[in-house]
Amino acid sequence: MKIINSIQDYRNQYGASIMDPEAFWSDVAEDFVWRRKWDKVLEWDFRKPEVKWFVGGKLNITENCIDRHLPARANQTAILWESNNPNEASIKITYQSLSENVGRVGNMLKAHGVKKGDRVCIYMPMVPEVAYAILGCARIGAVHSVVFAGFSSGSLVDRINDSGCKLVLTADGAFRGDKKIDLKAIVDEALLKCPTVKTCIVFQRTKSSLTLKPSRDFWWHDELGKVDAVCPAEVMDAEDMLFILYTSGSTGKPKGMVHTCGGYMVYTDYTFKTVFQYNEGQVFWCTADVGWITGHSYILYGPLSAGATTLMFEGIPSWPDMGRFWHAIEKHKVNIFYTAPTAIRSLEKAPISFVEKYDLSSLKILGTVGEPINEEAWHWYDHNIGKNKCPIVDTWWQTETGGMMISPIAHVTKLKPAHATLPLPGVQPAVMDENGKEMEGNGIEGRLTLKFPWPAMARTIYGDHQRFKDTYFSTFPGKYFTGDGCKRDEDGNYRITGRVDDIIIVSGHNMGTAEIESAIDEHSAVCESAVVGFPHDIKGQGVYAFVVTYDPVHEESHLRNEIREVVSKIIGPIAKPDKIQFVSGLPKTRSGKIMRRILRKVAEGDTSNLGDTTTLLDPSVVEEIKRGALG
Ligand code: PRX
């Protein structure tokens, strides 16, 4: 792999990657262990859409993340685990021990009848075993579908059934701050509605008392004790499925994004090393949960493939106090720290003494991901955490892209606060105007598309290729549409301005407004609802719900709480509306379409100019909505 050390290197390599993408990526891919080399680097057609990388190549990603580092790195820490409880000892998992643990999980799955291509659902806390679970699936060619352990049983049911999982790996419970969440109880409720699941294996974390369902449930420690640590790696085709990860859609149910083995491996490793300029021996910490794509790509696959030491944190930034992140950075001498703007904004509100108590001098590079970072938070992060000497890489990407796409390269790219700056090598953005024409030149604003494939892109939506095509390749035929708006400044730097569809990003989590609305509508008092985002100090965007009830509401706060509970039960606590305004009707066009533009303005507190409302069926509802707006 060619290292990028200067902006000139970047320009040269970027140019080369555009001129001849196949030569560029084949050169990068040379650095991996392949059981068989590819016959062709790329086959693609965005009209179908179909994309294949490293066609004919054979590999197993775990051989690249583990075996190839042995014996040289046998005693190097692969995963550094920090407990939720600061008084519990941290754990260092070496590459050798990772190999054995992953082998055991692979064998345990096989012993329960899991074969190549079978789907396994992973619903676990942030413990080392979740890494063994993920890599154990990859070892034997099973497809993992990790579901964030904050989702409710209803969300779990949808995801398990959509992909027809055969087995669930879970835990008795999870610790999150001072709370204990009974994961197994949630799984039990879900499995009543999941006919494909025959087996559930339970890791013991919280030691909560529970009963196992005979012939379906097993203790992780019992099962693991029965198997060997050596598990041969299944030979996978580069285009075989590696995992499914669900992300919210702007309509309907969540989309199971499918990622494949070869391209994903090459791209996550390449972007990890390039963007963070990772050096041998450094400690890298990505604070995401493994239930999201950031955790897949940059807690596990990217760093482990690069032979790095990756920190995995079980807890939350605010417990036992607001200094928890900074404490862990000092304790583990973290060199590269990658987090979400929402976390920065919440920690920034705490007294600065929580930061000043700790020695953060090990830090060399900072990163952000998940949503636009506002300039003020950027400067706070730069000044107080980076002490004005650590570059901040504001990395733009998506569950669908698999890896970072537009981002500064640390120490190379000139930074501009709140800008994701330049496309990484191999990434070809195109900004489109509202007529579907590509905008040329700089100093422009439009919709962000990608006009050429990159190795880690999702290949399809599990079980629904038509939806994949409709969602991403139909708005601008021949191009992948990201759903984001962006600006390109005079120097060619990109600034992502946010979603232009009905997806809102709350605390960095992608949520479909339609999904929240359908959960709200489950409340028996609710007739219909409309959800929009509004600017929120800490979460970036909050959830604002306009709710129409069948009967007049007498006890507003009581009903609000009940609605929040329903949403929490159906989707999970992260989707709970921050504001609920009861209205007698929604602003609809004559064809029955809700005019969200108006609701967004009201939610933003800007009612001075709501634009044209003459096409509304009943313009008078707008006055009522304005009067009742929640500040
Ligand atoms: O709107 C963009 C925003 O997050 C969306 C993707 O969300 P998700 O699939 O959950 O993946 C998040 C982690 C990769 C994007 O469409 N987004 C992500 N990173 C940034 C961002 N918006 C602005 N700046 C970013 N750095």
Boltz pocket constraint, residues with backbone or C-beta under 6 A from the ligand:
constraints:
  - pocket:
      binder: B
      contacts: [[A, 247], [A, 293], [A, 294], [A, 368], [A, 369], [A, 370], [A, 371], [A, 372], [A, 373], [A, 394], [A, 395], [A, 396], [A, 397], [A, 398], [A, 399], [A, 400], [A, 406], [A, 420], [A, 482], [A, 483], [A, 484], [A, 496], [A, 497], [A, 498], [A, 499], [A, 505], [A, 508], [A, 509], [A, 510]]
      max_distance: 6.0
